[in-house]
């Protein structure tokens, strides 16, 4: 039964993982996002009170 011979399948498995771990991650990490997150300032925003006419 040739499908039980591990020699070719082990080589294919090792080579495919070698491709996945060396070629694909740099390509994925090279993508840039159009909207980079900006840091918010730590000082609190000034809020103004509302003047409601309660008549």
N, C-alpha and C positions, 0 to 999 in steps of 0.2 A: 504494500500500500504506500504509494509515494507521498501522500499527504501527511504521513506520520514522520517523514524524514525531516528533522529540524534544521538541517544545514542550510538550505536556501531561504527558509522562512525566517530564521534567526538573523541572517545577513540582511534581509529586506527590512526587518523590524529595526535593527540597529541603524541602518542607513537612513530610514525614514525619520527616526528620532534625532539623528544627527542633523538632518535637514531642518527639522522643526526647531531645534534648539540653537542653531547657528545662523540660519538665514531669515526665518520668519520674525523673531522678536525685534531685531533692528528695524525691519520694515514697518512693523506695527508701532514701535516707539517713535518713529520719525514723523508720524502724523501730528499736525498741530491743530489746535482748536481755534476757531475764529474769535471766540469771546473768552479771552483769558480773564480769570478772576482777579479783581483788584482788591487790595487791602483797604479795609475801612479804618478811618481814624479812630483813635481810642477816646478822644474827647467827646463828651455828650452833646448832642444837638440841642440848640437853644429853642425852647418852645415858648410861644406867646399865648397869653390867656385870651379867651374869647370874651367879647363884650356883647352879651345878649340883652336886648331890650325886653325886660319882663314886665310889660304893662298889660 
